[in-house]
Amino acid sequence: MNQIDPLFPSTVDLTNCDTEPIHIPGLIQAHGILFVLQEPQLKILQVSNNTFNLLGIHPQKLLRKKLDKILESRFIEQIHQKRDEGLGTINPLKLSIKIQKKQRFFDGILHRSDGVLILELEPVTSKQFSHFFSLYHLVQAPLAQIQKTFTLNELCQTIVKEIRKLTGFDRVMVYQFDAEDAGTIIAEDKLEELNPYLGLHYPASDIPRQARHLYGLNLLRLIPDVNYQAVELFPVNNPLTNHPLDLSFSVLRSVSPIHIEYLKNMGVGASMSISLMRNQKLWGLIACHHQSPKSVSYEIRAACELLGKVMALELNSKEENETLDYRIKLNSILAKFIEAISEEENFVTGLLKERNHLVELVGAQGVAICANENLTLIGQTPEIADIQGLINELITPLNQDIVYTDSLSKLYPTAEKFKDIGSGLLALSLSHIHKQYVLWFRPELIQTVNWAGNPNKPVEIKQNGDVQLTPRKSFDLWQETVRLKSLPWQPCEIEIALKLRSAIIGIVLRKADEIAKINQQLTLALSAAQMGIWDWDLLTNQITWSRGHEQLFGLEPGTFNGTYEAFEACIYSEDRATIALAVEEARREKQKDYEHQFRVVWPDGSLHWIEAKGKFFYNTEGETLRMLGTVVEISDRKARETQLHLLESVILSTNDSVVITEAEPINDPGPRIIYVNPAFTHMTGYTPEEVLGKTPRLLQGENTDRTALEQIRTALQNWQPVRVDLINYRKDGSPYWVEISIVPVADNTGGYTNWIAVQRDITARKQAEATLQQLNQELEMRVQQVLGADRVVVYRIWPDYTGTVIAEAIAPQWPKIANITLPEEAFPEHCREIYAQGKVFTLTDRLCNEALLPCMVEFLEQIQVRAELVVPILQNNHIWGLLITHQCSGPREWQPGEIELIQQLANQMAIAIQQSELYQQLQNELKERQQVAIALQQSEAEFRSLSENSPVGIFRIDAQGQWIYTNPRCQEICGYTFDQALGDGWLAFVHPEDQEWLMEQWSQTLSEQGEFLAEVRYVHKDGIIHFAQMRTSPLYQTSCQFMGYVGTVEDITERRIIEQMKSEFISIVSHELRTPLSSIRGSLGLLAAGVFNNQPDATQQMLDIAVHDFWKISTGGCFRFSAKGRNWFRFSNL
C-alpha cells in the first residue's frame, strides 16, 4: 500500500532544518561523560571534554589509554563479559570510580556505533542495583490503569496522568502525528496554573524529518536542563573513520540549538519525550515538560519507556475497537460484492449489480469505474473528461496499486476546479495494462484549525537584512481556515478497498490459482509419501520423471535423459526381463493395471527395491498413447518381509510349541489363542482349529502345579516374563511335563498387545530325574543291607560350613535325622582339612574314643550312634558333602573292603551330582540367556524409539571418525539425510566459514579421544542457516577399547530470538487478545441479535470474520511480534 503525501510549496521556514545533521553533533549534554572505546582492548579513542569536572582527570591524559586507568578490574571484566551480549538487555551497568579517595557511583550505558563501543556514564546518588521486581513495582499500578481503558481518548489521558505521577514533570502530553507529519495535542495532564495545550496543532516543521527519524530509533530522550553548556568530544572526529561520531543511540547526545531555543520559548526548563511506535512508524510522542531543571533516573526512564511500548501496543486495539461497528458494516458490504462478482463474467457487471452500495463501501460521495477506457459513473463525481484527464495525468503515471489523498489539488492542481465533489480521492488500479480502475471521490470539507502560535512565521529579519530561521516565540491560540481538503480516508476504508481489489483479482485468476494449488498439493503429497511420478509417451518413446522419481533411482534432479534405455540402465540386470513382461501383460490385458516390484542399482552400487504402478491410456481405436504411473521405494518393506519369512521358518520348524495369545483378559477366562505352530499340534494333539479363540488353560489338569500357575498369574498381572515347569495334558488326556516361557509383546506406543508362550516337552528329563532319585534311594537301602548298618545318610555341607542331612536310609528302631541342620561347630576346621584330602574317618566305639570333641560325643549320643564310617564326597577338590554310615546297636570294626565299597559309592555319587549340577547350570544359563535376549530386545526397541523420537539430535561416530548413524532430529537440524551424513558427508552441510576451524578442532579431539563441544552453522538446501551446538563423548568397551563417539546436536537458532522476545511477550500477552475477541464478540453478537435473519450471505460473512479473528488468535497473528517471533509464538506452544 502506497500513500501519496501532499506536495508543499518551497518556502523559507523551519522545514529547512531537515538538512541539519543532528545525529552527529559532536557534542553531548553536560550531566554525563562519554567514552569512545576500541574493542577488544577497550582503548579510549575519544572522550567528552568534561572529565576533569566529574572525574578530576583531564581528557588529554585519557586518550589512547585503556579503560582500566579509571575503572576497577571487576568492572572491566564485567564489560568484557557483557559486550558480546545484547547490550540493551544489560543496561545500566552499576559502576563506581574512586575520586579523591571517595567512591562516586554511575549508571553505565553501553552501545555500539561506527565500529566502536560507546560507554556513557551518568552520575547517580546510590549504588543499589535495580532489578526486574523494582521495575515491576514502578509500572504495576500504571499498567493496571491502562488495562481499565476502553477508548483511545481514555488510554491517552490515563498514560499522561500515570507518567506525570511517576516522573513528577509539570506537564505531560500525548502528541499525535497526522498524515502530513503535523501534530496535535490529544491528551494533557499539568499543573493547574499552566496554560493548556490540549487540542492545539503544531506544524510538521516543529519536528523535522531527521528528528522524527531519531525518535524512531531512540525511544526515550531526556534533556535535564535546557540551559546546559554543550560539551564537545575530544578529538572531534572518530579516529577510525575520520568522521564525526554517529550519536543516534546516545542518551547524552546534544540536541539542536533550534530545539533548545524552541523549548526556552515555551518556558520549558527540562523535557523528556517517549516515542510511540505503531507498525514500525512514529505514531506520536509522550512529551514531558518541566519549568525548571529536572533529573530522571535511568530506572524511572526505563519504566517510562516500557509504559510507552505498552501504550503503543494498545493503540491498535483501541483504535480498532472504536471503528469495529463500521468495519463490520464495510465487511458486510464487501461480502455482497464478492458474491456478485463471483457470479458474473466480468467484475464491472458484478460491481454494478450492487451499485447502490459501491459508494457506501468506503464512505464516498461518488465513484467512477474505468474498464478498457469505458467509464461508468455513480453518485457525485467530476465530469467524464475531468476523470479521464485525472487517470491519464496522475493515476497511470504513478503506476501504483492504490492512491489516496484528502487534498487532491496538491497532487493534481487541475482538481481545484471540481473541489466541491472531488477534493478527496481513493483510486484502485486493477490492471495497468488494460487500464482498469475504480475511483472514489469525496467533497471539500472546510475546517478551522487551532494552531499553537502562527506556524507560518518562523523567519526573522536582522537589522542588516539577513534572514534568520528561528522558532516561534508565542504559542498562543492561532486559528486558520483550511480549504481544498476532504474528510481523511480512514485506515479501515483503505483496507476494505484493498480487500475489494484482492477479491476482484482473485476471482479473475481463480481457475489458474486452483490449478496451481492442486499442483502444489500434489507435489507436497508426493514428497511426503516419498513417491515419484513417470509419464511415458509411447508415440515418441519419451519418458518424463518427477524429481522424486529421479531421487528414488539415485539420480541427481534433472539428469535423467528421458529414454527407455536410460530407464533400463538403472534396473538390476536380473529384473529387466520381468519388467518388460509385466508391462506387455498390462498393455495386452487392457482391464489390468501395471504393478511390479524390481530392484534398481544406484550410482554407488547399492540395490534398492522399487514398487511401480501404472496405467495405459488408449485412443478411440484402442491404440496405446501413453502410460502414467508412480514409483515408491519398498526396501525397508522387503527387508521386513525377509526377516518375517526367516522368523516364520524358525517357528514352523522348531520342535518347541509356540502359542500366541491376546494380551487380555488376565483373569478368567484368560487371553485367547490367536496362533499355534505345527509343533503345538504334535505335542498336544490339538489342531489349530480346535484351540484358536480359546484359552491355553484348556491344557491344565488336576495334577498341574497350582504354585506354578500362581507364579504365572502374578507375572501376567505385572506384564513380566516368566518361566516355570509344570504338567499339562494332551487332547487324549495323557499328562506331559513342559518347561514354559511366557513373554509379553509391546507395540510402538509401549502398550502390550500379545503374549508369546514357548513350551518345551521335558517329560523325558523329569522321568530321568525321578528314576535317578529312585536309584539313589535304592542304592542307599542296598548299602544299608549289604553292610548291615543301622543308618546311612548323605550329609550336605553348605558354604558357611553348616550341614543338613538331605537323604537317609535307616532301620526302623532308630531315630530319623533327615533334614536336621548341624551348626558349624559340628564340622571343625581340622576335620574339613582331612576330608578335603579324600581321607575317611572311622569310629569303632564312641564310648572308647577320647579323641572326640565333647560336642561331637554329645551329638552322636543324641542320635544313638556307637560307631560310624565317614567318606567325603568331593567336587572339584572341594567338599560337597559326606556319605556317613552309622552303627547304632553297638561298637563295630570297619573292614577295608567295607571302607573301599563306601568310597566307590561316594565317587559314583560325586559323578552323578556333578552331572546333575552341570545340567542345572546349563538350564540356568539358558534361562539367563533367554532373559538377557528378551531384555536386550526390549532395550533395543526402547533405545530405537527413544532415539527416533528424541527432541535432541543424536549421532554415532566410529573409532576412525566416520559418521555411522544420525537420528531424524539430527537430520532435521543439520539439513542432511541419513545417507548424506554417513562418513564425512555431514561436513558438506557445515557453513564454509566454519569448516576449517571445525575440522582442526575435531581432528585434535579424535587424536586425543576426548570430549568435543562447539557451536556450528549448518546450511540447508534452501539456503537457511541453522546454528547448532554439537557435543560428543568417547565410548569404550568393557575392555577399555576405544569404540568411537556418541554425540548430540541441539538447534540454538531460536535461543537469541526467544531471549529478545521475553520482555515483549510479557507486555503483549495481556493486551493483544482484546481486539480479535472484540471483533468476534461483535460479529457473533450481530448474529445473536438477529440482525441478519433471512440473510444467509451476510450471516456467512459474519462467521468468516469471527473465524478469521479466531485464526489470528490461534496463530499468534494478533500479536505485534517480528516475523520470527510470530513463528515462535503460537497458542499450541503455550
Steps between C-alpha positions, in 0.01 A plus 500: 500500500642838396376838621580810299598785734377846403761724343601810694612825338868584539510785753739628761387332824620249753477217249846612393611347832458161333859532376647552849713191590371472855621139536866605482517816709842421645359622831333348805299636791703601803348272765694190388824370349546318169787264415564363150681165533684275258427132550617266635769691690249767609747769397362853529481663153279799587372647823270786594679816607352505852690219669690742721177642640354157580808278548785741568693375196577707189374338178843523337637262762234239420541479123655177368494360854309188595180536694654326802681828570181625664288187557578214738582160350166351612314758294729444202438127524126567520514709182701227321245237600202707394618667181436188290141478627203713402614826652148629539420220744782578745472879527557666732827371645549608860851644513704696748816711464727607782536879492713669765471195726122490469292264291269666252228287343386501139250334271697362207322471164670297223421505129687482168528743212735542203700190600579619853362428846347801675482520880291781650515576871221675688566589866259342750460547874465128590695186418194279544421290193141507383368169377192375324276512807576867565411575138184295542417696812533825305274393212254277685248772588522683161450173314195424709352839411579453130319167500185670622478730197271428205546790259801675351412821686485315834830329424678826417361687800597212731856479369570872551370484857704191584820630337467832681434321829806277442743775390372818668511715184287818500330412171460168310331485158422248225601649165353318195639535145264522205556383143695820420717465813335795671405435861208546739487489880229242569555448877655712776564491877658810659529737790181704534672834452649407160325597176342199325639365171226240455350509149772723352664413169870522419650513151720221367793743500500501882643147492716468184535182301835391644373565854202275435743238370702515823181474706436173319848367583534623859168465681581731792677837502580702816622859530547560877589867452432700183761756613782247490828589338569238234820300549707417193667167433876491503615452231202609291518218242505125552867403442397178329281669238623861510135606505275632776367223723138389443324563833154384393473259793682714755303596811726804548489627141471875481189627322456764233542865616173576319324241712653646817380845399157351420477355854618823659236692307241265653636569849634146540798433729521122447330257261462132433336327204383140459444374146177320412559259209222334305578253224866612513396859430504799736136547606563769761685604813444519873652844566601598856580864592632652823543869576835447670790254456409142591693176511333163443673177605572231247259264681212750473584559134500124437157474662373789286640341186325174588171684557547666162542160336190370675302799385628452145373143512164622627459759223391248239242332720352828622473653153363176356246473782371849418449405136381143558136558406600697193746229390234232546265703280768542232585130504132417464477721192820350363354150536211599272742626237708184515191288448378721216837506323535120538172447318583728205739460212669840551556706810325814367168319471545365852577845642201655326279224635545657845546858374304652787759365747812578298519863621416394853784244502763767582279785620529700176252723313570367151688227312629451147573157347744497209534181293678508164455879491121468552381706795198428721407772752298458821405779743669842513809490277697737278423509129614212282763719332638608837521138619673391179753780544554399865566139396732590214700771680516365860378143556663330202845664536512414871456128413398405855242254633326764711513881519317696767510860618272746677648792305491405132575853375848484658579193291300605195439875493237466226278331761432840661234556232289213638598542868134504610461132407859377458738640763563148628596203282541127560601316182552126444701370206380155392703473181749755368515325163126499440446830685249367747443732798248578773503863627307631802451872566432710809395868506686793655460539879590851620661480847624739769833388649629626840879544483739555790620834363533604137666206320584710194734759656824330608720761326656808657665785306814638664591869491749432221223334296615135546232230532525292818300180576364503851231313695177668594509715810126490554289187541171674552194376310520586129216390270514415132226410250603198290351451155542258207499200738249223555430279794809271535472139389491269800736200514206257499367666180839465332519141622154412364589653163811285481292196596265579211797523265636168625159337464456621142847386397457175690172416331636580154798274560309241703529213255871558452545517876301180550716317249817632662368400841417149382849467352655622821293261709591213272869588524483519878307175523750320277788641701339395828432151364851481348338409170605574144291547183582393145335572165592286198398639159485184292479689172834676554644246748579795726477447878456785747594452866420716800780613732383243754530225237858596423589505869350153553722373219808662657532771233557872542189702403499586131755236392259239354504534118145364446567183298391143572863393465602740777222358719608143425862585586391576858334159543677203658591271211306198630176705521496661154327212322227471765422873472457471122267202545292682763465810279402291198245303703337823624490641146349182358237457773348846492294447813808424706724772643877470504646409840851361552782486753864515390845612606695806385874555523608839628819662374672398824422133426232457768181307419156647576162332464237699306128441462359647179133540407365636175214520254482506120291757312352424156350690211159425353654230277642323805861594428723580797595864523672538833558338833489683836608362831671534835802350674573461869797343680417181693849394612403518866184300432700235313748477786216456747338239278829307487537524874140390555547209259811389690317532830205305360735224383653475847159485668371241256807275521574514873416205723377735771133588514429873429171651615401864443205644691330832543629715786182495704303401700747381763223366724249235396443387234853616413651633175387332178731307267554662159785281367664162560785344302511140367709388799205589724278252316771234512551557874136528614295326233281811454460645149509881460127505425431333834688755713480836315282742695535292817724543802824299552356397838325213320837319525492504881379208714468365852874449550607836359705672770285780650808677633643522148165625369491772765854600402382532139195705600712742704739552210214561256339755729832690515571461126823314575661196335483171691637144471373198693481119479154346525279212386264555204255256345473392138176473306485127586530585872856377546722724713838634393757730658582834331744777562296809402638850438246784465602847373282813446512678162468880478409721203666827392310697765621278782161336554491122533307319227585130525664221699740249340537166677771250403450149640770234502409139579717393796313182585806283428717719721251486785477123467879473507513717811236283668689185402825645634336587829354149524839347420666711770247387757541140389877538512488627855273214605732242343802658667319473828405140432842390368690656787238419756521859624227660709502833314646639172472877433612756246619808686511823286755761612404860419742788425472630857608154622166418653353170378170326434403134467337494157453121459467213748454119506438369855396193690154538657607506864737795477413873499490686164733796448393603143482879441687574825740791460817490707696813604849587378647371828392147409747509210823659634776629275745215558232254385440703184871486419504120544193441283627743231795261455256213430572323831232306683410504867421188698362475852497155660334589826384839617538390859868412461632789285634783708614698193148605416397855582240528775245655264538208254467249782182673615354506147581134428350405830189698417446311172600170667817431298769267637714462186521685168676505166527841326610533133527845332316577175731732304417738214795672329721429803245663730280330754145472371382277786549177689374142455461376861428151624380461863501198723262571786460158665860473620867547418636388157837437342480637143666266248713621206254351253213689661697824491591448132136429412380821665779698324393366161138589573609853605692537172195387298282746688752776432480425125120493504486823700740668261290398201185619671657833590638542147153438362347745741774751421428463130132549565571811709732638234237436237241674712733793560585525132132501410435771756801698376381458140155622595645791695732586212210482259290730714797727569584523131140580411482756779832657399396508135169664593675750728756583234248531216268722706762693695457882492880518493711398203709186560788369289757218523859506378729196468858481627633633165287816526246391238132579564293180508164612642279811529149513641216691327533805728871525420418488128230766542733739686801459269314475169632166374349155454620182672703395193641848438646518852686168484877507506619858452186601310367708791785750456359618164203651687719704738528870416813554286638751750475239780645197320871574543504572873244228570709231329812625681332469841329172409829344380663597830208351696518179296875462562457561875181289525353776715172686522397760241272806525442766235234727351480452124296649219326255264372607158183326378423444133261795503785725614369549853776501762441316828723543806564173681691394810693174447621293795677162489625255762733202442369143527701209642434129521523321836855406395579875478532476124403827326181456292437848367271782603139568578385856450204733523393796288274775636345774285581830672385730218192613688676550833591864439161573350330352804709710737417816307132416499471440875436859597286557192301188581421614857366833379306370204311199624276687744396760242494364148217247537234768554481619138425166325274397789306825467465437127379147563258626767370767262450260209332231704299764691346622177407145411353436846295821479341379178629791294569272205198272519403375154834628370716186462775685313536766767485230767782312330704821479461557873608144568801548269601809700473309827694202360767728354554678832503169688762381251705812580483410868588134449799580277622798701414734213346754738833550672743763378810286485776487246467242223704246697307589814171424325630159398617434856184621676210264449226405741607139453840599641344645811 
